[in-house]
Amino acid sequence: MEATTLVFTVSELASQEIAKIAAENNIENPMLRIRVVPGGCSGFQYAMGFDDSVEETDIVLESNGTKVIIDQFTVPI
């Protein structure tokens, strides 16, 4: 079985906005959690928010200074 590579990019402008929102909400060391949740017309919808914990099975990436957490339900590897 081939290894799977996950590529996720946060643009520089998006990273600046994420940092701005985190600062406005007094969030230190922000980590952005991206996930897919049941619901919506197609059966799933995307959700984003700040999180301060990482589960053992989470994937943690960094792009343009933004730490991103993605769970294995969202990206089954």
C-alpha positions as CSV (number, residue, x, y, z in Angstrom):
1,M,0.0,0.0,0.0
2,E,1.3,3.5,-1.0
3,A,1.9,6.1,1.7
4,T,-0.6,9.0,1.5
5,T,0.7,12.6,1.5
6,L,-1.6,15.3,2.8
7,V,-1.1,18.8,1.5
8,F,-3.1,21.6,3.0
9,T,-2.2,25.3,2.4
10,V,-3.2,28.4,4.3
11,S,-2.6,31.5,2.2
12,E,-0.5,34.3,3.6
13,L,-3.5,36.6,3.7
14,A,-5.7,33.9,5.4
15,S,-2.9,33.3,7.9
16,Q,-2.9,37.0,8.8
17,E,-6.7,37.0,9.2
18,I,-6.6,33.9,11.4
19,A,-3.9,35.6,13.6
20,K,-6.0,38.8,13.8
21,I,-9.1,36.9,14.8
22,A,-7.2,34.9,17.4
23,A,-5.7,38.1,18.9
24,E,-9.1,39.8,19.0
25,N,-10.3,36.8,21.0
26,N,-7.3,36.6,23.3
27,I,-6.3,33.2,22.0
28,E,-2.6,32.4,22.5
29,N,-0.9,29.9,20.3
30,P,-4.0,29.5,18.0
31,M,-4.5,26.1,16.3
32,L,-7.2,26.1,13.6
33,R,-9.3,22.9,13.6
34,I,-10.8,21.9,10.2
35,R,-13.3,19.1,10.2
36,V,-16.2,17.6,8.3
37,V,-19.3,17.0,10.3
38,P,-22.6,15.2,9.5
39,G,-25.4,17.5,8.3
40,G,-26.2,19.8,5.4
41,C,-27.9,19.0,2.1
42,S,-25.1,16.7,0.9
43,G,-24.9,14.9,4.2
44,F,-21.7,16.6,5.4
45,Q,-20.5,20.2,6.0
46,Y,-17.2,21.8,6.9
47,A,-16.6,23.3,10.3
48,M,-13.6,25.5,11.4
49,G,-12.7,26.8,14.8
50,F,-9.9,27.3,17.2
51,D,-8.9,24.4,19.4
52,D,-6.4,24.1,22.2
53,S,-6.0,20.4,22.3
54,V,-4.6,17.8,19.9
55,E,-5.8,14.2,19.9
56,E,-3.4,11.3,19.4
57,T,-4.9,10.5,16.0
58,D,-5.0,14.1,14.7
59,I,-2.9,15.4,11.9
60,V,-1.1,18.7,12.7
61,L,0.2,20.8,9.8
62,E,1.7,24.2,9.6
63,S,1.3,26.6,6.7
64,N,2.4,30.2,6.6
65,G,2.7,30.3,10.4
66,T,-0.8,28.8,11.0
67,K,-1.1,25.5,12.8
68,V,-3.9,23.4,11.4
69,I,-5.4,20.3,13.1
70,I,-7.4,17.8,11.0
71,D,-9.0,14.7,12.5
72,Q,-8.9,11.3,10.8
73,F,-12.6,11.3,10.1
74,T,-12.1,14.3,7.9
75,V,-9.0,12.9,6.2
76,P,-8.9,9.1,6.6
77,I,-5.3,8.1,6.0
